[in-house]
């Protein structure tokens, strides 16, 4: 059976049909490239312009006043080194907690089969339907005065880490991957005397490297790009994240220096995507071993 396409092979074989096909294809690729890379190019190029050229109308496509020192000024004036360290500290702390707790939750739901496991998973997935802004007030009141221990977590890493610990989407991704691991493989390890924890550590986790990489990237980027929650819970300027710190220090800073700072803040997440884009796709589509 032949695959149906928008253009039949007979039409595509003709010179006119082939020319039309490649013209439309090139136009679509160019359009999407401009839509995605256009704002990024404007961001980077504006960081090299002076303040007057940045706000000029119409805007210049190529910087006429090339000032690479804007990036150096942005790094020094906004103390981006401290903000970058804070963000990395919060992001990888959240990653560590997510890997431990989300993997344990997904493994329990997938392989240990607890009572009401399906109901628990359903309630977890139902939380994805709740807008994040709806949870801001109750979460803030919780970290302001944590029940039982009665501690104020504002201006502490725990205010960032605790809300990021249980991520329903990551638990679902991990559980789906764990479900694809053949039961016979785990049963064989269990018959050899391996405990559930040993099976998780020695068999499941080594197999699950692709999906663990995806979850790790999601965890780091999730903390990196967050703005509202760190702004509420980290009012101390010395403990703020990169996004919040740039916003707090933006008053009185020239617009070209501010854009240079925003460009620097965007670089790490772009590098993560460019380096690990294949891992992201392979992790999302991986299905474990085939028995």
C-alpha positions in Angstrom: 0.0 0.0 0.0 1.4 3.4 -1.0 1.5 6.2 1.4 -0.8 9.1 0.7 0.8 12.5 0.4 -0.3 16.1 -0.4 1.5 15.8 -3.8 1.3 12.5 -5.7 4.6 10.9 -6.9 3.5 11.4 -10.5 3.1 15.2 -10.0 6.3 15.4 -8.0 8.2 13.7 -10.8 7.3 16.5 -13.2 9.7 19.5 -13.3 7.0 22.0 -12.6 5.6 19.9 -9.7 9.1 19.4 -8.2 9.9 23.2 -8.5 6.6 24.1 -6.8 7.2 21.5 -4.0 10.7 22.8 -3.2 9.6 26.4 -3.4 6.8 25.9 -0.9 9.0 23.8 1.3 11.8 26.4 1.4 9.2 29.2 2.1 7.8 27.3 5.1 11.2 26.5 6.5 12.3 30.2 6.1 9.1 31.4 7.7 9.5 29.2 10.8 13.2 30.0 11.0 12.5 33.7 11.1 9.7 33.2 13.6 11.9 31.3 16.1 15.3 32.8 15.5 14.2 36.4 14.8 13.5 37.4 18.4 16.7 35.6 19.5 18.8 37.5 16.9 17.2 40.8 18.0 18.0 40.1 21.7 21.7 39.3 20.9 22.2 42.1 18.4 20.6 44.7 20.6 23.1 43.9 23.3 25.8 45.3 21.0 24.0 48.6 20.3 24.2 51.8 22.2 21.1 53.0 24.1 19.9 55.4 21.4 20.1 52.8 18.6 18.2 50.2 20.7 15.1 52.5 20.9 15.5 53.9 17.4 12.5 53.7 15.0 12.7 51.9 12.7 15.0 49.5 14.3 18.3 48.6 12.7 18.9 45.1 11.5 22.6 45.2 12.0 24.2 47.2 14.9 25.7 50.4 13.6 27.3 51.2 17.0 29.1 48.0 17.9 29.6 48.0 21.7 30.6 44.5 23.0 31.5 46.1 26.4 27.8 46.2 27.2 28.0 42.5 28.1 30.9 43.2 30.5 29.1 46.1 32.1 26.0 43.9 32.5 28.0 41.2 34.2 29.6 43.7 36.6 26.7 46.1 37.3 24.1 43.5 37.9 26.5 41.1 39.7 25.4 38.3 37.4 28.0 35.9 38.8 26.2 35.8 42.2 22.8 35.5 40.6 24.1 32.8 38.3 25.5 30.8 41.3 22.2 31.2 43.2 20.2 29.9 40.2 22.4 26.9 39.7 22.3 26.1 43.4 18.5 26.3 43.5 18.1 24.4 40.2 20.4 21.5 41.0 19.0 21.2 44.5 15.5 20.9 43.1 16.9 18.4 40.6 18.3 16.2 43.4 15.1 16.2 45.3 13.0 15.5 42.2 15.2 12.6 41.1 15.0 10.9 44.5 11.3 11.4 45.3 9.8 11.3 41.8 11.7 8.1 40.9 10.6 6.5 44.1 6.9 7.5 43.5 7.0 6.4 39.9 8.7 3.1 40.7 6.1 2.4 43.5 3.2 3.1 41.2 4.6 1.1 38.3 6.2 -2.0 39.9 5.2 -2.2 43.6 1.5 -1.8 42.7 0.2 -0.1 46.0 -3.4 -0.2 47.0 -5.4 2.6 45.2 -2.3 3.2 43.0 -4.4 4.1 40.0 -6.5 6.5 42.1 -3.4 8.1 43.4 -1.9 8.5 39.9 -5.2 9.9 38.7 -5.3 12.5 41.4 -1.6 13.4 40.6 -2.5 13.9 36.9 -5.6 15.9 37.9 -3.3 18.5 39.5 -1.9 19.3 36.0 -5.3 20.8 35.2 -4.9 23.4 37.9 -3.4 26.7 36.8 -0.1 27.3 38.6 -1.2 30.8 39.6 -4.1 29.4 41.6 -1.6 27.6 43.8 0.6 30.7 44.5 -1.4 31.9 47.5 -1.7 28.6 49.4 1.9 27.7 48.7 3.1 31.1 49.9 1.1 30.8 53.1 2.6 27.4 53.6 6.2 28.5 53.3 5.5 31.6 55.4 4.6 29.3 58.3 5.1 25.6 57.6 2.6 23.5 59.5 3.8 21.3 62.4 7.4 22.6 62.4 6.2 26.3 62.4 9.1 27.6 60.4 9.4 30.6 58.0 11.1 29.4 54.8 11.3 32.8 53.0 14.8 33.6 51.8 15.8 30.0 52.1 16.5 27.4 49.4 13.7 25.3 50.8 11.1 27.8 49.5 12.2 26.9 46.0 13.0 23.2 46.5 9.9 22.0 48.4 7.2 23.2 45.8 9.4 21.6 43.0 9.8 18.2 44.7 6.7 16.4 43.5 6.1 17.0 39.8 3.1 15.1 38.5 4.2 15.3 34.9 7.7 13.9 35.6 6.2 11.1 37.7 3.9 10.2 34.8 6.9 10.2 32.4 8.9 8.0 34.7 6.0 5.6 35.4 5.3 5.2 31.7 9.0 4.3 31.1 9.1 1.9 34.1 5.9 0.2 32.8 7.7 -0.7 29.6 10.5 -2.6 31.4 9.7 -6.3 31.0 8.3 -7.8 34.2 10.3 -11.0 33.6 13.5 -9.1 34.0 12.6 -7.9 37.4 11.1 -11.2 38.4 14.4 -12.9 37.6 16.2 -10.5 39.8 13.7 -11.0 42.6 14.1 -14.8 42.4 17.9 -14.3 42.8 17.1 -12.6 46.2 17.3 -9.0 45.1 15.2 -6.6 47.2 12.9 -4.0 45.5 15.4 -1.3 46.4 18.3 -3.3 44.9 16.3 -4.0 41.8 15.6 -0.2 41.4 19.3 0.7 41.9 21.0 -2.1 39.9 18.5 -2.7 37.1 15.8 -0.1 36.7 17.9 3.1 37.0 20.7 2.0 34.5 18.0 1.1 32.0 16.2 4.4 32.6 19.1 6.8 31.8 17.3 8.4 28.8 14.1 9.3 30.7 16.2 10.4 33.7 18.0 12.8 31.5 14.7 14.3 30.2 13.4 14.7 33.8 16.7 16.3 34.8 16.5 18.8 32.0 12.8 19.6 32.8 13.7 20.1 36.5 16.6 22.5 35.9 14.9 24.5 33.2 11.7 24.7 35.3 13.6 26.4 38.2 15.7 28.5 35.8 12.8 30.1 34.0 10.5 30.6 37.0 10.0 34.2 37.9 6.8 34.8 40.1 7.6 32.3 42.8 11.2 33.3 43.4 10.2 36.9 43.4 7.7 36.3 46.2 9.8 34.0 48.3 13.3 35.5 47.9 13.1 39.2 48.7 16.7 39.3 49.8 18.7 40.7 46.8 21.7 38.5 47.6 19.7 35.3 47.4 17.6 36.0 44.3 17.7 34.0 41.1 18.9 35.3 37.8 15.6 36.4 36.4 14.4 38.1 39.6 17.8 39.7 40.2 17.9 41.3 36.7 14.4 42.6 37.2 15.2 44.0 40.7 18.3 45.8 39.5 16.9 47.1 36.2 16.0 50.6 37.5 18.5 53.1 36.3 20.3 50.6 34.0 20.6 51.6 30.3 18.4 49.6 28.1 21.2 48.2 26.0 23.0 46.9 29.2 19.7 45.4 30.4 19.2 43.6 27.1 22.8 42.3 27.4 22.1 40.9 30.8 18.9 39.2 29.5 21.0 37.7 26.7 23.5 36.3 29.2 20.6 34.9 31.3 19.2 33.1 28.2 22.5 31.4 27.2 22.6 28.5 29.7 19.1 27.2 28.9 19.8 27.5 25.1 23.0 25.6 25.5 21.1 22.9 27.5 18.6 22.5 24.6 21.2 22.5 21.8 23.4 20.0 23.6 20.7 17.6 24.8 17.9 18.0 22.2 18.5 14.5 20.9 18.4 13.1 24.5 15.1 14.9 25.0 13.5 13.4 22.0 14.9 9.9 22.6 14.0 10.0 26.2 10.4 10.9 25.5 10.0 8.2 22.9 12.1 5.5 24.6 10.3 2.4 25.6 12.7 0.3 27.6 13.7 -3.2 26.7 11.7 -5.4 24.5 11.1 -8.9 25.9 
